[in-house]
Amino acid sequence: MGLQICTCDFCKDGVGGSDDGDKSVWDSEGEVARSLDGAVSPIATSRNKLKGAPGPSMLHGDGKVNGAGPSASLVEDFVGMGLIRENGDGGAESLLELLLAYKAIGNDPSLDNSSASVCGPRTICDDKDVLAIWDAHDASTSSDRDHISDDSGDEDFLQGLSQKDEKIESLVRMGFPKDEAEMAIVRCGQDAPMSVLVDLIYSSEASEDGYYGNFSDHEDDSFGGRKEKRKRSEDAEQGSREPLDGSHDEPMPLPNPMVGFNLPNVSLKSVDRSLSSKAIGPPFFYYENVAIAPKGVWTTISRFLYDIQPEFVDSRFVCAAARKRGYIHNLPIENRSPLLPLPPKTIFEAFPHTKKWWPSWDPRKQFNCLLTNMAKPKLTEQIHHALAKCKDPPPRRVQKYVLETCRTANLVWVGLNKVAHLEPDEMEFLLGFPKDHTRGIGRTERFKSLGNSFHVDTVAYHLSALRDMFPHGMHVLSLFSGIGGAEVALYRLGIRMKTVVSVEISEVNRFVLRTWWNQTQTGTLIEIADVQSLTTERLESCIRRIGGFDLVIGGSPCNNLAGRNRFHRDGLEGEQSSLFYHYYRILDTVKSIMGRM
């Protein structure tokens, strides 16, 4: 029938469809200065209480305290602040350890010894030419430094090498294990105030489920998770209800390795997967979102989607780029088959021209998750100038910082000491889209659309179980369609799409899907902008017209779930990610209507 654009009030502009997805620390339109409210840490507060008590200047070289031990009231103050534990004994010893830590901090020239310097307000500078993560200077480490002139970018680059190490060393001097200090910085970012890092480590040590130490095997409990935990405590005192997103639930374990129920050419144990009667189709359905979400999110999603066990897959087991995603579906898991040819699984297989310039000290074989933004040119210039001034190989500290930056921004080597970000057509290739799929829209929009898309090969492997079940084609309801990752997967599987009702808020994304459809498909495409406009009456009218949907597929926005959103990571209560409930509402309505037919 060709293309049809819905002209009814389905298409009113509103909230729905894909959105920005992961929010990286850099912005393709220029960074915005941010200020993290740095609450005074327990350590900083305690210094004001130490007047008259033993301090760094009152310690012998062997660590013994001059004069009498700490008073009971002082110990109680420290217990109340959580700096030492009230366990019946050892209070004085714990306080002594803390004072020894102060002595080490006091002797550390990188730290300001003023009472507020350790945990002062945190400000990330606004420099439109350099990544914010490189320009982030803690007030405690920059208050006594001279301003660097505009022409000293190389010194600025090298100066940033030690910021993370300084914080790790400071935390170790405070008595924290090095691995916990490193993990805290990974989870909070190296620009996080010391008060936040200390708070995270203490709260993690106090947790009974050992969640912190098993970060890779559970849903993420950082940032929004800790905020929600405190909010629930306050709400509980006021008698309010627990949050709708289920963050009060236990975290759902993530498999390690993250390979789902099975993968091509990988022998896995048999999966005992039984579905409830409510979960069994018609229609088949398939839902996707980020795997490492705030605590309790996947438990809630599973509960709404008929208590089906999620299938967590990292696409690095399928292709050359990581993409940790969770999928909940009622598809068969037998008779799956991959798309051919198989995608390349290493960087050199995907882009062999880079091997010529790849330094021996860069061990990367695959990319990290592909983001919605790209690094600034100034970043690659700084790396080039810094490496050009070093011998080959460069010093270890330079190697470490360059590697960390290359991993974060997915930079590739394209010349001698020269790195560059991935181009949109290279991202299309890694994600399984046809060449030039997003060409014709703005460069910034291409990165955003691709960063929010499905990984086609992973999704196609799951959908391949339907290939022999619909030899004459299928009717598809595609929610939050984006640039058509699901449609491309079905097409590459050879499954004819007789009708696709596509719901997508972004006009740019609708243009990408529409132009691809016109070039490759013969079925009917019905475009709808607002997911909230799909009322029961309109769904029933559509279902009766086409005879029902065979597949409901989509992934609601991950804006408030993704770990890179450090400011609005509100889980399923967030403005964008709460649209998941519309996926469930629409799916349940479709099942109910089709059950009555």
C-alpha positions in Angstrom: 0.0 0.0 0.0 2.9 2.4 0.5 3.3 5.1 3.1 0.4 6.5 5.0 0.7 9.4 7.5 -2.0 9.5 10.1 -4.0 12.7 9.8 -6.1 12.2 12.9 -5.4 13.7 16.3 -3.1 10.7 16.9 -0.3 12.9 15.7 -0.7 15.9 18.0 2.6 17.0 19.4 3.1 15.8 23.0 5.3 13.7 25.2 6.3 10.3 23.8 8.7 8.5 21.6 12.5 8.5 22.1 14.3 11.2 23.7 17.9 12.2 24.4 18.9 9.0 26.1 22.3 9.0 27.9 23.5 12.4 28.9 27.3 12.5 28.6 29.6 14.8 30.5 30.1 16.7 27.2 27.5 18.3 25.1 27.7 18.6 21.3 26.3 22.1 21.5 28.7 23.3 24.2 29.2 22.5 27.8 27.1 24.2 30.5 28.7 25.2 33.7 27.4 23.1 36.5 27.8 23.5 40.3 27.5 20.5 42.6 26.3 21.6 46.0 29.2 20.4 48.2 27.7 19.8 51.6 30.3 20.0 54.4 31.6 16.5 55.0 31.7 14.9 58.4 35.5 15.2 58.4 35.4 19.0 57.8 32.7 19.4 60.5 34.8 17.4 62.9 37.7 19.7 62.6 35.7 22.5 64.2 35.0 20.1 67.1 38.7 19.3 67.6 39.6 22.6 69.2 41.2 21.6 72.5 41.3 17.9 71.4 44.3 16.1 70.1 45.1 17.2 66.5 47.8 16.6 63.9 50.2 19.0 65.7 49.7 17.0 69.0 50.9 13.7 67.6 54.3 12.2 68.2 56.1 10.8 65.2 55.1 7.3 66.3 51.5 8.2 66.1 50.9 8.4 69.9 48.8 11.2 71.3 50.2 13.7 73.7 48.2 14.0 76.9 44.9 12.3 77.8 42.8 10.3 75.4 39.6 11.7 73.8 36.7 12.6 75.9 33.5 10.6 76.0 31.6 13.5 74.5 34.0 13.9 71.7 33.8 10.2 70.9 30.0 10.5 70.9 30.2 13.4 68.4 32.2 11.2 66.1 29.9 8.3 66.5 26.9 10.5 65.7 28.6 11.7 62.5 29.3 8.1 61.4 33.1 8.6 61.4 33.7 5.8 64.0 31.4 2.9 65.0 29.9 2.5 68.4 30.8 -1.1 69.1 31.4 -1.0 72.9 35.2 -0.7 72.5 37.8 0.7 70.2 36.3 4.2 70.2 39.5 5.8 71.2 41.5 3.7 68.7 39.1 4.6 65.9 39.5 8.3 66.7 43.2 7.9 66.9 43.2 6.4 63.4 41.1 9.3 62.2 43.6 11.8 63.7 46.5 10.0 62.0 44.6 10.4 58.8 44.4 14.1 59.5 48.1 14.2 60.0 48.6 12.6 56.6 46.2 15.1 55.0 47.9 18.0 56.8 51.2 16.9 55.3 49.8 16.5 51.8 50.7 19.6 49.8 47.9 18.9 47.3 45.3 19.6 50.0 44.4 22.9 51.5 44.6 22.7 55.3 41.8 25.2 56.0 38.8 23.8 57.8 36.5 23.9 54.8 39.0 23.0 52.1 38.4 19.2 52.0 34.8 19.4 51.2 34.0 22.9 49.8 31.5 23.6 47.1 32.3 21.8 43.9 32.3 23.8 40.7 32.9 22.5 37.2 34.3 25.2 35.0 32.7 26.2 31.8 35.2 25.8 29.0 33.7 25.5 25.6 36.8 24.0 24.1 37.6 21.2 26.5 35.7 18.4 28.0 34.2 19.2 31.3 35.6 16.1 32.8 39.1 17.4 32.1 38.5 20.9 33.4 36.8 19.8 36.6 39.0 21.0 39.5 38.0 20.5 43.1 38.1 23.7 45.1 40.3 21.9 47.6 43.0 21.2 45.0 42.9 24.4 43.1 42.4 27.2 45.6 46.2 27.9 45.9 47.1 27.3 42.3 47.9 30.1 39.9 45.6 30.5 36.9 47.1 28.9 33.8 47.4 31.1 30.8 45.5 30.4 27.6 48.5 29.1 25.7 49.5 26.4 28.2 47.0 23.7 27.2 49.6 21.0 27.4 50.4 21.8 31.0 46.7 21.8 31.7 46.4 18.4 30.1 49.2 16.9 32.1 48.1 18.6 35.3 44.8 16.7 35.1 46.6 13.4 35.1 47.1 13.4 38.9 43.6 14.6 40.0 42.1 11.1 40.3 45.3 9.6 41.8 45.4 12.4 44.4 41.8 11.6 45.5 42.5 7.9 45.7 45.7 8.6 47.8 43.8 10.9 50.1 41.0 8.3 50.7 43.6 5.6 51.3 45.3 7.9 53.9 41.9 8.2 55.6 41.9 4.4 56.0 39.7 3.3 53.1 40.8 0.3 51.0 42.2 1.4 47.6 39.8 -0.7 45.6 36.8 0.9 47.4 38.3 4.4 46.8 38.7 3.6 43.1 35.2 2.2 42.8 33.7 5.3 44.5 35.4 7.6 42.1 34.3 5.5 39.1 30.7 5.6 40.3 30.7 9.3 41.4 33.2 10.7 38.9 36.6 12.2 39.6 35.1 15.6 40.0 32.9 14.5 42.9 33.6 16.3 46.3 35.4 14.3 48.9 32.3 14.4 51.1 30.3 12.5 48.4 33.0 9.9 48.1 33.3 9.4 51.8 29.6 9.2 52.2 29.3 6.5 49.4 32.0 4.3 50.9 30.6 4.5 54.4 27.1 3.8 53.2 28.4 0.9 51.2 30.3 -0.6 54.1 27.2 -0.4 56.2 24.9 -2.2 53.7 24.1 -5.7 54.7 23.6 -7.1 51.2 27.2 -6.4 50.1 25.8 -4.5 47.1 28.7 -2.2 46.7 31.3 -5.0 46.3 29.1 -6.7 43.7 28.5 -3.6 41.5 29.0 -5.4 38.3 26.5 -8.1 39.1 23.5 -5.9 40.2 21.5 -2.9 39.2 23.2 0.3 40.0 22.5 1.9 43.4 24.5 5.0 43.0 23.4 8.7 42.6 19.7 8.4 42.3 19.6 5.2 44.3 21.1 6.9 47.4 18.9 9.9 46.9 15.8 7.8 46.8 16.9 5.8 49.9 17.2 9.1 51.9 13.9 10.3 50.4 12.2 7.1 51.5 13.5 7.5 55.0 12.0 11.0 55.2 8.8 9.9 53.6 8.4 6.9 56.0 8.6 9.3 59.0 5.7 11.2 57.4 3.7 8.2 56.6 3.9 8.6 52.8 3.8 5.8 50.2 6.9 4.1 48.8 7.9 5.3 45.3 6.1 3.9 42.3 9.3 2.9 40.6 9.9 0.0 43.0 13.3 1.3 44.2 12.5 -0.1 47.6 12.9 -3.6 46.1 16.1 -5.7 46.2 18.4 -5.2 43.2 18.0 -7.7 40.4 21.2 -9.7 39.8 22.8 -9.2 36.4 24.6 -12.2 34.8 28.3 -12.2 34.5 29.1 -12.6 31.7 26.0 -10.7 30.3 25.1 -13.1 27.5 21.3 -13.5 28.0 19.6 -16.9 27.6 21.9 -17.9 24.7 24.1 -16.4 22.0 25.3 -17.6 18.6 28.1 -20.2 18.8 28.1 -20.0 22.6 27.2 -23.1 24.6 25.1 -22.2 27.6 23.2 -24.1 30.2 19.6 -24.9 29.5 17.2 -22.2 30.6 14.1 -23.1 32.6 11.7 -20.3 31.4 8.1 -20.7 32.1 5.6 -17.9 31.3 2.4 -17.2 33.1 -0.9 -17.4 31.2 -1.1 -13.6 31.2 2.3 -13.3 29.5 1.5 -15.7 26.6 0.5 -14.0 23.4 -1.1 -12.9 21.2 0.6 -10.6 20.6 4.3 -11.3 21.0 6.0 -8.4 22.8 9.6 -7.2 23.3 10.8 -4.4 25.6 14.3 -3.0 25.9 16.2 -0.6 28.3 19.5 0.0 29.9 20.7 -2.9 32.1 22.5 -0.9 34.8 19.5 1.1 36.1 18.8 2.4 39.6 18.1 -0.2 42.2 14.7 -1.8 41.9 13.9 -0.5 38.4 14.1 -3.9 36.6 12.2 -5.6 39.4 9.4 -3.1 38.8 9.5 -3.5 35.0 9.4 -7.2 35.4 6.5 -7.1 37.8 4.5 -4.9 35.3 5.4 -7.1 32.4 3.8 -10.2 33.8 6.8 -11.2 36.0 8.9 -12.3 33.1 12.6 -12.8 33.8 14.7 -10.2 31.9 17.3 -11.3 29.4 20.4 -9.1 29.9 22.8 -8.9 27.0 26.0 -6.9 26.5 26.5 -6.5 22.7 30.3 -6.8 23.1 29.6 -10.6 22.9 28.0 -10.0 19.5 30.0 -7.1 17.9 32.9 -4.7 18.5 31.1 -2.3 20.9 29.6 -2.8 24.4 26.0 -2.0 25.0 24.5 -3.4 28.2 20.8 -3.8 27.8 17.9 -5.7 29.4 15.1 -7.2 27.3 11.8 -8.5 28.6 9.8 -10.5 26.1 7.5 -13.5 25.6 9.3 -14.7 22.4 10.5 -18.3 22.0 14.1 -18.8 22.9 14.6 -21.9 20.7 15.5 -21.8 17.0 17.3 -18.6 17.2 19.8 -17.7 14.5 22.1 -14.7 13.9 22.1 -12.3 11.0 24.7 -13.1 8.4 27.4 -12.1 7.8 28.3 -12.0 11.5 29.4 -8.5 12.6 33.1 -7.9 13.4 33.9 -8.5 17.1 37.1 -6.4 17.5 38.1 -2.9 16.6 40.7 -4.1 14.1 38.2 -6.3 12.3 35.7 -3.4 12.1 38.3 -0.7 11.2 41.5 -2.4 10.0 43.0 0.9 8.8 43.5 2.0 12.4 45.9 -0.9 13.2 48.7 0.9 11.5 48.6 3.7 14.1 47.5 1.8 17.1 50.1 2.1 19.9 51.3 -1.0 21.6 50.4 0.4 25.0 46.7 0.8 24.1 45.2 -2.7 24.8 41.6 -2.0 23.7 40.0 -4.6 21.5 36.4 -3.3 21.7 34.7 0.0 22.2 32.7 1.1 25.2 29.0 1.8 24.8 28.3 4.2 21.9 27.1 7.6 23.3 24.8 10.3 22.0 27.6 12.9 21.9 31.1 13.3 20.5 34.3 14.7 22.0 35.4 18.2 21.2 38.3 18.8 18.7 40.3 20.5 21.4 40.5 17.2 23.3 42.2 15.4 20.4 44.5 18.3 19.9 45.6 18.2 23.5 46.3 14.4 23.3 48.4 14.9 20.1 50.5 17.8 21.6 51.0 15.9 24.9 52.2 12.7 23.2 54.3 14.5 20.6 56.4 16.0 23.5 56.9 12.5 25.1 59.3 9.7 24.1 57.8 6.5 22.7 56.4 5.0 24.7 55.1 7.9 26.8 55.4 7.9 30.6 53.0 5.6 32.4 50.9 8.4 33.9 50.4 9.9 30.5 49.5 6.5 29.0 47.0 6.0 31.8 45.2 9.3 31.4 45.1 9.0 27.6 43.7 5.5 27.7 41.0 6.5 30.2 40.0 9.4 27.9 40.0 7.2 24.8 37.9 4.6 26.5 35.4 7.2 27.7 35.0 9.0 24.4 35.6 5.9 22.2 38.5 7.6 20.4 40.4 5.7 17.6 44.0 6.1 16.4 44.0 7.6 12.9 47.6 8.9 12.7 50.8 9.2 14.6 49.8 10.4 18.1 46.5 11.3 16.6 43.1 10.2 17.8 39.6 10.9 16.5 36.0 10.2 17.6 33.9 7.7 15.6 32.0 9.1 12.7 28.2 8.6 12.3 28.6 6.2 9.5 31.0 4.1 11.6 28.5 4.1 14.4 25.8 2.9 11.9 28.1 0.1 10.9 28.8 -1.0 14.5 25.1 -0.8 15.4 24.0 -2.9 12.4 22.2 -0.2 10.4 22.7 0.2 6.6 25.1 2.7 5.3 23.8 6.3 5.3 20.8 5.3 7.3 20.9 8.5 9.2 22.5 10.6 6.5 20.4 13.7 5.6 19.9 15.0 9.1 22.2 17.2 11.2 25.5 15.8 12.5 24.5 16.4 16.1 21.1 14.7 15.5 22.8 11.7 13.9 24.9 11.1 17.1 21.9 11.5 19.3 19.7 9.2 17.3 22.3 6.5 16.9 23.2 6.6 20.6 19.6 6.0 21.6 18.9 3.2 19.1 18.7 -0.6 19.3 21.7 -2.7 18.5 20.2 -4.4 15.4 22.1 -7.7 15.5 21.2 -8.4 19.1 17.5 -7.6 18.6 17.4 -9.5 15.3 18.9 -12.6 17.1 16.0 -12.5 19.6 13.4 -11.9 16.9 14.7 -14.6 14.6 12.6 -17.2 16.5 9.6 -15.6 14.8 10.9 -15.9 11.2 9.2 -19.2 10.4 6.1 -18.3 12.3 5.0 -15.5 10.0 5.8 -16.6 6.5 3.2 -14.2 5.1 4.3 -11.2 7.1 3.2 -9.5 10.3 1.5 -6.4 11.7 3.7 -4.5 14.1 3.1 -1.9 16.8 6.4 -0.1 17.3 6.5 2.1 20.4 9.3 4.7 20.8 10.5 3.7 17.4 13.5 6.0 17.2 15.3 5.5 13.9 13.7 2.1 13.3 16.1 -0.4 14.8 13.3 -2.9 15.2 12.1 -2.4 11.7 15.6 -2.8 10.3 16.1 -6.0 12.3 12.8 -7.5 11.0 13.7 -6.5 7.4 17.2 -8.0 7.7 15.6 -11.2 9.0 13.5 -11.4 5.9 10.2 -10.9 7.8 7.7 -8.9 5.7 6.0 -6.0 7.6 2.5 -5.7 6.2 1.7 -2.8 8.6 3.8 -0.9 11.1 2.1 1.6 13.4 5.1 3.7 14.5 4.9 5.9 17.6 7.8 8.4 17.8 8.0 11.9 19.3 11.1 13.1 17.4 10.3 14.6 14.0 13.9 13.9 12.9 13.7 10.2 13.9 10.4 9.9 12.0 12.1 11.4 8.9 14.9 8.8 9.1 12.5 5.9 9.5 10.1 7.2 6.8 12.9 7.7 4.2 14.3 4.2 4.9 10.7 2.7 4.6 10.0 4.3 1.3 13.2 2.9 -0.1 12.9 -0.7 1.1 9.3 -1.6 2.1 6.0 -2.2 0.3 3.7 -2.4 3.4 1.9 0.4 5.2 3.6 2.8 7.6 1.3 4.7 10.0 3.2 7.4 11.9 2.0 8.7 15.3 3.8 11.3 17.3 2.4 11.0 20.9 2.3 7.7 22.8 -0.2 9.2 25.2 -2.7 9.7 22.4 -3.1 5.9 22.0 -6.3 5.6 24.0 -8.3 2.4 24.3 -10.8 3.5 21.7 -8.2 4.4 19.1 -6.3 1.1 19.7 -9.5 -0.9 19.3 -10.3 0.9 16.1 -6.9 0.2 14.7 -6.9 -3.4 15.8 -10.2 -4.2 14.2 -9.1 -2.5 11.0 -6.0 -4.6 10.5 -7.1 -7.7 12.4 -4.7 -7.4 15.4 -1.0 -6.9 16.1 1.5 -9.8 15.9 4.3 -7.9 17.7 4.5 -5.0 20.1 8.0 -3.8 20.3 9.9 -0.8 21.7 12.1 0.7 24.4 11.0 3.6 26.5 13.4 6.5 27.1 16.3 5.8 29.4 17.1 9.4 30.3 16.4 9.0 34.0 17.9 5.5 34.2 21.3 5.8 32.6 24.3 6.1 34.8 25.6 9.2 33.0 22.6 11.2 34.0 24.0 12.4 37.3 21.5 15.2 37.9 18.1 13.7 37.1 18.6 9.9 37.6 15.1 9.5 39.1 14.3 6.0 37.9 10.8 5.3 36.6 9.6 8.4 38.5 11.6 10.6 36.1 9.8 12.7 33.5 11.0 10.8 30.5 11.5 7.3 31.9 8.1 7.2 33.4 6.8 6.7 29.9 7.5 3.0 30.5 4.1 2.9 32.1 2.6 3.9 28.7 4.3 0.9 27.1 2.7 -1.4 29.7 -0.7 0.4 29.4 -0.7 0.0 25.6 0.5 -3.6 25.6 -2.1 -4.6 28.2 -4.8 -2.8 26.3 -3.9 -4.5 23.1 -3.8 -8.0 24.8 -7.2 -7.3 26.3 -8.8 -6.2 23.1 -7.4 -9.0 21.1 -8.5 -11.5 23.8 -12.1 -10.4 23.2 -11.9 -10.8 19.4 
